Amino acid sequence: MNDAHRHLGVLPAYPFYGGPPVHPDTTARATIDELIADLDAEGTERALVLPNYGVPDPEVAFGFNDLVVEAAHRDDRIRAGLWVSAKTEDTERTARALRLAGEPGVRALKLSFLLGGGVEDPGLQTIFKAAREHDLTVHVHTSPGAASDIDRVGTLVDRFGDDVRIHLVHFGGGMSAHIKLIGGRFFDWITAGKQVYTDLSWAIGFAPRWLAHEIDRRGIGHDRVLFASDEPWGDHAGESARLRAVAAGSELSQSVFHTNFDTLYG
């Protein structure tokens, strides 16, 4: 199988939500050798590897860009995604990151508003311009509420999806987003010619079943869904089992676990 979303790098302990400093990402990997060992153990054939992030210090995530590029140079199974930010205060950091966009194995630009910023940031023009010039996919985090909500992140598909591939991570990340997307919006984008893709990591139980049913009923969308573990924040075995259960024996299975990765990141 191919994995369209996992992270590399160990974050510093942080006192999330006012508690004591903790390391919630217990399977985070600090080295390329550890990452390769995981791929071997899982039987993962290809993987898009992104800088780990989560603590509110952008320098940490930007600091892992060189590591993921080195990983892509080391092993042909690995594709790299670069951490970028549209925030004005991250302009110089993003400019340094984009200088790596032409490196062998780089296939994506990773954008998340969890560390601040939003869809109004002027730096988005620079990021999508670089994706267009280097033929990269923009890999965007989604989750319920605030700047990462599908109602906000989805505007990026409307604005940039005609000529840039956009991977909406976590399929919206919650019940309301799943209903909005499967109920019509995801398929409307596809019908309109938008280059929109997604994965079902973090998806609530009903969503993979319903999405598979709607793809079969509508006859479109099988080429837009990818398997993603989101390790170390997700669970590779659990995510794999859940998606295999709804896709087994169908055209969707080959597309989700193999073909669609090749289209975006191969």
C-alpha positions as CSV (number, residue, x, y, z in Angstrom):
1,M,0.0,0.0,0.0
2,N,0.9,3.7,-0.3
3,D,0.6,6.2,2.5
4,A,-0.3,9.7,1.5
5,H,0.3,11.4,4.9
6,R,2.7,10.7,7.7
7,H,5.2,12.8,9.7
8,L,8.9,12.8,10.6
9,G,10.6,14.5,13.5
10,V,10.2,14.6,17.3
11,L,8.6,17.6,18.8
12,P,9.6,19.1,22.1
13,A,7.3,18.4,25.1
14,Y,4.6,21.1,25.4
15,P,2.0,22.0,28.1
16,F,-1.0,21.7,25.9
17,Y,-4.3,23.1,27.2
18,G,-2.7,24.3,30.4
19,G,-1.5,20.9,31.5
20,P,2.0,19.6,32.1
21,P,4.5,19.3,29.2
22,V,3.7,16.1,27.3
23,H,4.7,14.1,24.2
24,P,1.3,12.9,22.9
25,D,2.8,11.7,19.6
26,T,4.3,8.6,21.1
27,T,5.4,6.9,17.9
28,A,7.1,10.0,16.5
29,R,10.4,9.2,14.7
30,A,13.5,11.3,15.0
31,T,15.6,9.7,12.3
32,I,15.3,8.5,8.7
33,D,16.4,5.0,9.8
34,E,13.5,4.7,12.2
35,L,11.1,5.9,9.5
36,I,12.5,3.3,7.0
37,A,12.1,0.6,9.6
38,D,8.4,1.5,10.0
39,L,7.9,1.4,6.3
40,D,9.5,-2.0,6.1
41,A,7.4,-3.4,9.0
42,E,4.2,-2.1,7.5
43,G,5.0,-3.2,3.9
44,T,4.4,0.4,2.8
45,E,5.5,0.8,-0.8
46,R,5.5,4.6,-1.0
47,A,4.9,7.3,1.5
48,L,4.5,11.1,1.5
49,V,6.5,12.3,4.5
50,L,5.9,15.7,6.1
51,P,7.5,17.6,8.9
52,N,5.9,16.9,12.2
53,Y,4.1,19.8,13.8
54,G,1.8,20.7,16.6
55,V,3.6,22.8,19.1
56,P,3.0,26.6,18.6
57,D,6.5,27.4,17.4
58,P,6.8,27.5,13.6
59,E,10.5,27.2,13.7
60,V,10.1,23.6,14.9
61,A,8.1,22.5,11.8
62,F,10.2,24.5,9.4
63,G,13.3,22.9,10.9
64,F,12.2,19.5,9.8
65,N,12.1,20.4,6.1
66,D,15.7,19.5,5.4
67,L,15.1,16.1,7.2
68,V,12.2,15.1,5.0
69,V,14.1,16.1,1.8
70,E,17.1,14.1,3.0
71,A,14.7,11.1,3.6
72,A,13.4,11.4,0.0
73,H,17.0,11.4,-1.3
74,R,17.8,8.3,0.8
75,D,15.0,6.0,-0.1
76,D,13.0,6.0,-3.4
77,R,9.9,4.9,-1.5
78,I,9.8,8.3,0.2
79,R,8.3,11.5,-1.2
80,A,8.7,14.8,0.7
81,G,6.3,17.5,1.6
82,L,7.6,20.9,2.7
83,W,6.2,22.8,5.6
84,V,5.1,26.3,4.5
85,S,3.1,29.1,6.0
86,A,1.0,31.9,4.6
87,K,1.4,34.1,7.7
88,T,3.2,37.4,7.1
89,E,5.6,36.7,10.0
90,D,6.7,33.4,8.4
91,T,7.5,35.0,5.0
92,E,11.2,34.5,5.2
93,R,10.9,31.0,6.6
94,T,8.5,30.1,3.7
95,A,10.9,31.6,1.2
96,R,13.7,29.4,2.5
97,A,11.4,26.4,2.3
98,L,10.4,27.1,-1.2
99,R,14.0,27.1,-2.3
100,L,13.8,23.3,-1.7
101,A,10.7,22.9,-4.0
102,G,12.8,21.7,-6.9
103,E,14.7,19.1,-4.9
104,P,14.4,15.5,-6.1
105,G,11.5,13.7,-4.3
106,V,9.7,16.9,-3.2
107,R,6.0,16.4,-4.2
108,A,3.9,18.6,-1.9
109,L,3.7,21.8,0.1
110,K,2.1,21.3,3.5
111,L,-0.2,24.0,4.8
112,S,-2.0,24.1,8.1
113,F,-3.7,26.9,10.0
114,L,-3.4,25.1,13.3
115,L,-0.3,27.3,14.1
116,G,-2.1,30.4,13.0
117,G,-3.1,32.3,9.9
118,G,-6.0,31.7,7.6
119,V,-7.4,31.7,4.1
120,E,-7.1,35.5,3.8
121,D,-3.3,35.5,4.3
122,P,-1.6,37.2,1.4
123,G,1.2,34.6,1.5
124,L,-1.2,32.0,-0.1
125,Q,-0.6,33.5,-3.5
126,T,3.2,32.8,-3.2
127,I,2.6,29.2,-2.0
128,F,0.1,28.3,-4.8
129,K,2.3,30.0,-7.4
130,A,5.2,27.8,-6.3
131,A,3.0,24.7,-6.4
132,R,1.9,25.6,-9.9
133,E,5.5,26.2,-11.1
134,H,6.9,23.0,-9.6
135,D,3.9,20.8,-10.3
136,L,3.3,20.2,-6.5
137,T,0.2,19.2,-4.6
138,V,-0.9,21.6,-1.8
139,H,-1.6,19.3,1.2
140,V,-4.0,21.2,3.5
141,H,-5.1,20.3,7.1
142,T,-8.8,20.4,7.8
143,S,-10.6,20.1,11.2
144,P,-13.8,21.4,12.7
145,G,-14.2,25.1,13.5
146,A,-11.9,28.1,13.3
147,A,-9.5,28.6,10.4
148,S,-9.3,24.9,9.5
149,D,-13.0,24.4,9.1
150,I,-14.1,23.1,5.7
151,D,-16.2,26.2,5.1
152,R,-13.0,28.2,5.2
153,V,-10.4,25.8,3.8
154,G,-12.8,24.8,1.0
155,T,-12.5,28.3,-0.4
156,L,-9.0,27.4,-1.4
157,V,-10.4,24.8,-3.7
158,D,-12.7,27.4,-5.3
159,R,-9.9,29.9,-5.7
160,F,-6.9,27.7,-6.7
161,G,-8.3,24.2,-7.6
162,D,-8.5,24.8,-11.4
163,D,-4.8,24.5,-11.9
164,V,-3.3,23.3,-8.6
165,R,-3.9,19.9,-7.0
166,I,-5.3,20.3,-3.5
167,H,-5.3,17.4,-1.0
168,L,-7.8,18.1,1.8
169,V,-6.5,16.1,4.7
170,H,-8.9,14.3,7.1
171,F,-11.9,14.9,4.8
172,G,-13.0,17.8,6.9
173,G,-12.1,16.1,10.2
174,G,-15.6,15.9,11.7
175,M,-19.3,15.0,11.3
176,S,-20.6,18.3,9.9
177,A,-17.8,18.5,7.3
178,H,-18.3,14.9,6.3
179,I,-22.0,15.5,5.7
180,K,-21.3,18.7,3.8
181,L,-18.7,17.0,1.6
182,I,-20.3,13.7,0.9
183,G,-23.8,15.3,0.7
184,G,-22.6,17.2,-2.4
185,R,-19.8,19.6,-2.1
186,F,-16.9,17.1,-2.8
187,F,-18.7,15.8,-5.9
188,D,-19.7,19.3,-7.0
189,W,-16.0,20.3,-7.0
190,I,-15.1,17.2,-9.0
191,T,-17.8,17.9,-11.6
192,A,-16.7,21.5,-11.8
193,G,-13.2,20.3,-12.8
194,K,-11.5,21.2,-9.5
195,Q,-8.3,19.2,-8.8
196,V,-9.4,18.2,-5.3
197,Y,-8.3,15.1,-3.4
198,T,-8.7,13.8,0.1
199,D,-7.9,11.1,2.7
200,L,-10.0,9.6,5.4
201,S,-7.6,9.7,8.3
202,W,-9.5,10.8,11.5
203,A,-12.8,10.3,9.7
204,I,-15.8,9.3,11.8
205,G,-17.0,5.8,11.3
206,F,-20.0,6.4,9.1
207,A,-18.1,8.6,6.6
208,P,-16.0,6.0,4.8
209,R,-19.0,3.8,4.3
210,W,-21.2,6.6,3.0
211,L,-18.4,8.0,0.8
212,A,-17.8,4.6,-0.8
213,H,-21.5,4.2,-1.4
214,E,-21.8,7.7,-3.0
215,I,-18.8,7.1,-5.2
216,D,-20.4,3.9,-6.5
217,R,-23.8,5.5,-6.9
218,R,-22.5,8.6,-8.7
219,G,-19.8,6.9,-10.7
220,I,-17.2,9.6,-9.8
221,G,-14.7,10.2,-7.0
222,H,-12.8,6.9,-6.9
223,D,-9.7,8.6,-8.3
224,R,-9.8,11.3,-5.6
225,V,-9.4,9.4,-2.3
226,L,-6.1,8.2,-0.8
227,F,-5.1,6.1,2.2
228,A,-3.2,8.1,4.9
229,S,-2.0,6.9,8.3
230,D,-1.1,10.4,9.7
231,E,1.5,8.6,11.9
232,P,2.4,9.5,14.6
233,W,-0.9,11.3,15.2
234,G,-2.9,8.6,13.5
235,D,-2.8,4.8,13.7
236,H,-1.6,3.0,10.6
237,A,-3.1,-0.4,11.5
238,G,-6.4,1.1,12.4
239,E,-6.7,3.5,9.5
240,S,-5.8,0.7,7.1
241,A,-8.3,-1.8,8.5
242,R,-11.1,0.7,8.5
243,L,-10.6,1.7,4.9
244,R,-10.0,-1.8,3.6
245,A,-13.3,-2.8,5.2
246,V,-15.3,-0.4,3.0
247,A,-13.2,-0.7,-0.2
248,A,-12.5,-4.4,-0.3
249,G,-13.2,-6.1,-3.6
250,S,-13.9,-2.9,-5.5
251,E,-12.2,-0.6,-7.9
252,L,-12.0,1.8,-5.0
253,S,-9.5,-0.4,-3.2
254,Q,-6.8,-0.3,-5.9
255,S,-7.3,3.4,-6.3
256,V,-7.2,4.3,-2.7
257,F,-4.2,2.2,-1.7
258,H,-2.1,2.5,-4.9
259,T,-3.2,4.4,-8.0
260,N,-4.2,7.7,-6.6
261,F,-0.9,8.1,-4.7
262,D,0.9,7.6,-8.0
263,T,-1.2,10.4,-9.6
264,L,-0.4,12.9,-6.8
265,Y,3.0,11.9,-5.4
266,G,4.4,9.0,-7.4
